[in-house]
């Protein structure tokens, strides 16, 4: 089930989407590819951070790789 979206944030989100598409000259495939590359990079960074930090530093918190 998808979380409900804030209507006021919708216009900001639409502007972000338009900016991404404009950067890629309206090529949706290129935009999606770039965003997927960004996701992979951020997941790697999260895995590195998880390995470098102690459990005491985060008081038991563990990163979650999937959106809930």
Protein Blocks (a to p, Z undefined) as FASTA:
>chain_A
ZZdddfklmmmmmmmmmmmmmmnnopaklmmmmmmmmmmmmmmmmmmmmmmpcfklnnop
acdfbdZZ
